[in-house]
């Protein structure tokens, strides 16, 4: 191709591009009113979404704050999305609308797989806030992890252990876990075992133990304390004592410790022997070993010990909740 012909072809291409750009410019000028109308439509729907979701007027029928916020975001996204789709229709961009919806579906699937754990924890948190198997300050056990409930967030349940440590458990695990709530029922039972000599009158030992428990101010009368023969050993009999207390006024661990002390003291006063484990020792000499006599300490009186409710952890939980603000356990909704 000679230079003149090449220059002529280049000139034709430049003219074609210029012609197309001029057509696009003319088309853009013609579409300016529609563009303004489409933009105005998006703005109107955005303002409408803000107006609908600004207050709780349309969402006050939802008791749960977590679900109420979720519904508010859903309505906002839906209204704004409807405005965007209407604006695209005004611009005669139906194909673009279909492509956008298809792309949104693909992106939604990809995001769902990428953030599967986050979404699972979020949905589990929503269900937990609606079911309410526990409340703030409840003492719970979640698959063996024990502590007082501090917060329920969108991702995790925060516990304060008895050692004062923060324990964060993903909501999905909490939702599927075996959960024990020690606080929901104010009555709780303490129990402990005591071994007595096989020579002791067991009925008398049971009566003395039950009587000592009944005399404790922390132990309630109904259900009444109970003492059962648990099992027979080689040189001892195991007794198992049960008693109930009201956790609103009594600390469980203090009461159990005090109950063991009082029963031990009552057995000492009654002369009931609680044998230690015995061992057989064979001596090589014929002489008799000298066994020193150990004087039994005097029995202590059945004085009432401190069994009041321990509120130290409760105060820490309330302080942290007040500092961090509301969470998903603040609503007055029925508990499971």
C-alpha positions as CSV (number, residue, x, y, z in Angstrom):
1,X,0.0,0.0,0.0
2,X,1.4,3.4,-1.1
3,X,1.6,6.3,1.4
4,X,-1.2,8.2,-0.2
5,X,-3.6,5.3,0.1
6,X,-2.6,4.7,3.7
7,X,-3.1,8.4,4.6
8,X,-6.6,8.3,2.9
9,X,-7.7,5.2,4.9
10,X,-6.5,6.8,8.2
11,X,-8.4,10.0,7.3
12,X,-11.6,7.9,6.7
13,X,-11.2,6.2,10.0
14,X,-10.7,9.4,11.9
15,X,-13.8,10.9,10.2
16,X,-15.8,7.8,11.1
17,X,-14.8,8.1,14.8
18,X,-15.6,11.7,14.8
19,X,-19.0,11.1,13.3
20,X,-19.8,8.5,15.9
21,X,-18.7,10.8,18.7
22,X,-20.9,13.5,17.3
23,X,-23.8,11.1,17.3
24,X,-23.1,10.1,20.9
25,X,-23.0,13.7,21.8
26,X,-26.3,14.4,20.1
27,X,-27.8,11.3,21.8
28,X,-26.4,12.5,25.2
29,X,-28.0,15.9,24.7
30,X,-31.3,14.2,23.9
31,X,-31.1,12.0,27.0
32,X,-30.3,14.8,29.4
33,X,-33.9,15.2,30.4
34,X,-34.2,11.5,31.0
35,X,-30.9,11.4,32.9
36,X,-32.1,14.2,35.1
37,X,-35.5,12.4,35.6
38,X,-33.7,9.1,36.4
39,X,-31.4,10.8,38.9
40,X,-34.3,12.6,40.4
41,X,-36.1,9.2,40.8
42,X,-33.1,7.7,42.6
43,X,-33.0,10.7,44.9
44,X,-36.7,10.6,45.6
45,X,-36.6,6.8,46.5
46,X,-33.5,7.4,48.7
47,X,-35.3,10.1,50.6
48,X,-38.4,7.9,50.8
49,X,-36.2,5.0,52.3
50,X,-34.7,7.4,54.8
51,X,-38.2,8.7,55.8
52,X,-39.6,5.1,56.2
53,X,-36.6,3.8,58.3
54,X,-35.7,6.9,60.3
55,X,-38.2,6.2,63.1
56,X,-39.8,3.1,64.6
57,X,-43.3,4.1,63.5
58,X,-43.5,1.2,61.0
59,X,-41.4,-1.3,63.0
60,X,-42.7,-0.9,66.5
61,X,-44.7,-4.1,66.2
62,X,-41.4,-6.0,66.2
63,X,-40.4,-6.5,69.8
64,X,-36.9,-7.7,69.2
65,X,-34.4,-4.9,68.5
66,X,-32.1,-7.1,66.5
67,X,-34.9,-8.2,64.2
68,X,-36.2,-4.6,64.1
69,X,-32.9,-3.3,62.9
70,X,-32.6,-6.1,60.3
71,X,-36.1,-5.2,59.0
72,X,-35.2,-1.5,58.8
73,X,-32.1,-2.3,56.7
74,X,-34.0,-4.6,54.5
75,X,-36.7,-2.0,53.8
76,X,-34.1,0.7,53.1
77,X,-32.2,-1.5,50.6
78,X,-35.4,-2.6,48.9
79,X,-36.7,0.9,48.4
80,X,-33.5,2.3,47.1
81,X,-33.0,-0.8,44.8
82,X,-36.5,-0.2,43.4
83,X,-35.6,3.4,42.6
84,X,-32.4,2.4,40.8
85,X,-34.3,-0.2,38.7
86,X,-37.0,2.3,37.8
87,X,-34.3,4.8,36.8
88,X,-32.7,2.2,34.5
89,X,-36.1,1.5,33.0
90,X,-36.6,5.2,32.3
91,X,-33.3,5.2,30.4
92,X,-34.5,2.2,28.4
93,X,-31.7,0.1,29.8
94,X,-33.7,-3.1,30.2
95,X,-30.7,-5.3,29.2
96,X,-28.6,-3.5,31.7
97,X,-31.2,-4.2,34.3
98,X,-31.1,-7.9,33.6
99,X,-27.3,-8.0,33.5
100,X,-27.2,-6.1,36.8
101,X,-29.6,-8.5,38.5
102,X,-27.7,-11.5,37.2
103,X,-24.4,-10.0,38.3
104,X,-25.9,-9.3,41.7
105,X,-27.0,-12.9,42.0
106,X,-23.5,-14.2,41.2
107,X,-21.9,-11.7,43.6
108,X,-24.4,-12.7,46.3
109,X,-23.5,-16.4,45.9
110,X,-19.8,-15.6,46.0
111,X,-20.1,-13.4,49.0
112,X,-22.3,-16.0,50.7
113,X,-19.6,-18.6,50.4
114,X,-16.8,-16.2,51.3
115,X,-18.5,-14.9,54.5
116,X,-20.4,-18.1,55.3
117,X,-19.2,-18.2,59.0
118,X,-20.1,-14.5,59.5
119,X,-23.6,-14.9,58.0
120,X,-24.1,-18.1,60.0
121,X,-23.1,-16.3,63.3
122,X,-25.3,-13.4,62.4
123,X,-28.4,-15.5,61.7
124,X,-27.7,-17.5,64.9
125,X,-27.4,-14.3,66.9
126,X,-30.8,-13.2,65.4
127,X,-32.4,-16.4,66.5
128,X,-30.8,-16.3,69.9
129,X,-32.1,-12.8,70.5
130,X,-35.6,-13.9,69.5
131,X,-35.6,-17.1,71.6
132,X,-33.7,-15.6,74.6
133,X,-32.4,-18.8,76.3
134,X,-30.4,-16.5,78.6
135,X,-30.3,-13.0,79.7
136,X,-27.6,-10.6,80.8
137,X,-26.0,-11.7,84.1
138,X,-27.3,-15.3,83.8
139,X,-24.8,-18.0,84.9
140,X,-24.7,-20.5,82.0
141,X,-22.7,-23.5,80.8
142,X,-22.2,-23.7,77.0
143,X,-20.7,-27.1,76.1
144,X,-18.9,-27.1,79.4
145,X,-17.7,-23.4,79.2
146,X,-19.2,-21.7,82.3
147,X,-19.6,-18.0,83.0
148,X,-22.0,-15.0,83.4
149,X,-23.5,-13.6,80.2
150,X,-22.1,-10.2,79.4
151,X,-23.2,-9.4,75.9
152,X,-24.9,-10.9,72.8
153,X,-23.5,-9.3,69.7
154,X,-24.1,-10.0,66.1
155,X,-21.2,-12.4,65.9
156,X,-20.5,-13.9,69.4
157,X,-21.8,-14.4,72.9
158,X,-19.5,-12.9,75.5
159,X,-19.2,-14.7,79.0
160,X,-17.3,-13.6,82.1
161,X,-15.9,-16.7,83.7
162,X,-15.7,-17.1,87.5
163,X,-12.0,-16.3,87.2
164,X,-12.8,-12.9,85.7
165,X,-11.8,-13.8,82.1
166,X,-13.7,-12.8,79.0
167,X,-14.8,-15.8,76.9
168,X,-16.2,-15.2,73.4
169,X,-18.2,-18.1,71.8
170,X,-19.4,-17.8,68.2
171,X,-23.2,-17.5,68.0
172,X,-23.5,-20.5,65.7
173,X,-21.8,-22.7,68.3
174,X,-24.0,-21.3,71.0
175,X,-27.1,-22.0,69.0
176,X,-26.1,-25.6,68.5
177,X,-24.6,-26.2,71.9
178,X,-25.9,-28.0,74.9
179,X,-26.7,-25.0,77.1
180,X,-27.4,-25.1,80.9
181,X,-28.8,-22.0,82.5
182,X,-28.2,-22.1,86.2
183,X,-30.0,-18.7,86.9
184,X,-33.3,-19.1,85.2
185,X,-34.7,-21.2,88.0
186,X,-34.0,-19.4,91.3
187,X,-34.0,-22.7,93.2
188,X,-30.8,-24.8,92.9
189,X,-29.7,-28.0,94.7
190,X,-26.4,-28.6,96.4
191,X,-25.1,-32.1,97.0
192,X,-22.0,-33.7,98.5
193,X,-20.8,-37.1,99.8
194,X,-19.6,-38.1,103.3
195,X,-18.0,-41.4,104.2
196,X,-18.7,-42.9,107.6
197,X,-17.5,-46.0,109.4
198,X,-19.3,-49.2,108.6
199,X,-20.0,-49.7,112.3
200,X,-22.1,-46.5,112.5
201,X,-25.9,-46.7,112.7
202,X,-26.7,-45.4,109.2
203,X,-30.2,-44.2,110.1
204,X,-28.8,-42.1,112.9
205,X,-26.1,-40.6,110.6
206,X,-28.7,-39.8,108.0
207,X,-30.9,-38.1,110.6
208,X,-28.1,-36.1,112.1
209,X,-26.9,-34.9,108.6
210,X,-30.4,-33.9,107.5
211,X,-31.0,-32.1,110.8
212,X,-27.8,-30.1,110.4
213,X,-28.8,-29.1,106.9
214,X,-32.3,-28.1,108.0
215,X,-30.9,-25.8,110.7
216,X,-28.9,-23.8,108.1
217,X,-30.7,-20.5,107.3
218,X,-29.6,-20.7,103.7
219,X,-31.4,-24.0,103.1
220,X,-35.1,-23.8,102.2
221,X,-37.7,-26.2,103.7
222,X,-39.4,-27.1,100.5
223,X,-38.0,-29.3,99.0
224,X,-36.6,-30.6,102.3
225,X,-33.0,-31.8,102.7
226,X,-32.4,-35.4,102.0
227,X,-29.7,-38.0,102.9
228,X,-29.3,-41.2,101.0
229,X,-27.0,-44.2,101.3
230,X,-24.9,-44.0,98.2
231,X,-22.7,-47.1,98.3
232,X,-20.9,-49.6,100.5
233,X,-17.1,-49.7,100.7
234,X,-14.6,-52.1,102.3
235,X,-14.5,-50.3,105.6
236,X,-16.9,-47.3,105.1
237,X,-20.3,-46.3,103.8
238,X,-20.8,-43.4,101.5
239,X,-23.8,-41.1,102.4
240,X,-25.0,-38.5,99.9
241,X,-26.8,-35.4,101.1
242,X,-29.0,-33.1,99.1
243,X,-30.4,-29.7,99.9
244,X,-32.0,-26.8,98.1
245,X,-31.4,-23.0,98.2
246,X,-32.7,-19.8,96.7
247,X,-30.0,-18.3,94.5
248,X,-31.5,-14.8,94.7
249,X,-30.4,-14.6,98.4
250,X,-27.7,-17.3,98.7
251,X,-24.5,-18.0,96.9
252,X,-24.3,-21.6,95.6
253,X,-20.6,-22.2,96.3
254,X,-20.7,-20.5,99.7
255,X,-23.7,-22.5,100.8
256,X,-22.2,-25.8,99.6
257,X,-19.0,-25.1,101.5
258,X,-21.0,-24.2,104.7
259,X,-23.2,-27.3,104.4
260,X,-20.2,-29.6,104.3
261,X,-18.7,-27.8,107.3
262,X,-21.8,-28.0,109.4
263,X,-22.5,-31.7,108.6
264,X,-18.8,-32.5,109.5
265,X,-19.2,-30.6,112.8
266,X,-22.5,-32.4,113.6
267,X,-20.9,-35.8,113.0
268,X,-17.9,-34.9,115.2
269,X,-20.3,-33.8,118.0
270,X,-22.2,-37.1,117.7
271,X,-19.1,-39.2,117.7
272,X,-19.7,-40.5,114.2
273,X,-16.4,-41.6,112.8
274,X,-15.4,-40.7,109.2
275,X,-12.6,-43.1,108.5
276,X,-9.6,-42.2,106.4
277,X,-8.4,-44.6,103.7
278,X,-6.7,-47.6,105.3
279,X,-3.6,-49.3,104.1
280,X,-2.0,-52.6,105.3
281,X,1.7,-52.4,106.1
282,X,3.8,-55.6,106.7
283,X,6.8,-55.2,109.0
284,X,9.8,-57.5,108.8
285,X,10.4,-57.4,112.6
286,X,8.4,-59.2,115.2
287,X,8.1,-56.2,117.6
288,X,4.9,-54.3,117.7
289,X,4.9,-50.9,116.2
290,X,4.1,-47.9,118.3
291,X,1.2,-45.9,117.0
292,X,1.1,-42.4,118.2
293,X,-2.3,-41.2,119.5
294,X,-3.6,-38.2,117.8
295,X,-5.8,-36.0,119.9
296,X,-9.1,-35.1,118.2
297,X,-9.6,-31.3,118.1
298,X,-12.6,-29.9,119.9
299,X,-15.7,-29.7,117.8
300,X,-16.7,-26.3,116.6
301,X,-20.1,-24.9,117.3
302,X,-22.7,-24.9,114.4
303,X,-22.3,-21.2,113.8
304,X,-23.8,-19.7,110.7
305,X,-21.3,-18.9,108.1
306,X,-21.5,-16.4,105.2
307,X,-23.8,-17.7,102.5
308,X,-25.0,-14.4,101.1
309,X,-25.2,-14.0,97.3
310,X,-21.9,-13.0,95.7
311,X,-22.5,-10.0,93.5
312,X,-18.9,-9.2,92.6
313,X,-19.2,-10.7,89.1
314,X,-22.7,-9.1,88.7
315,X,-21.2,-5.7,89.4
316,X,-18.5,-6.3,86.8
317,X,-21.0,-7.4,84.2
318,X,-23.3,-4.4,84.8
319,X,-20.3,-2.0,84.7
320,X,-19.2,-3.4,81.3
321,X,-22.6,-3.3,79.8
322,X,-23.1,0.3,80.9
323,X,-19.8,1.3,79.4
324,X,-20.3,-0.5,76.0
325,X,-23.9,0.5,75.5
326,X,-27.0,-1.6,74.5
327,X,-26.8,-5.0,72.8
328,X,-29.3,-7.6,71.7
329,X,-30.3,-8.6,75.2
330,X,-32.0,-5.3,76.1
331,X,-35.4,-6.0,74.7
332,X,-38.4,-6.9,76.9
333,X,-39.3,-10.1,75.0
334,X,-40.5,-13.4,76.3
335,X,-37.7,-15.8,77.2
336,X,-37.5,-19.4,76.1
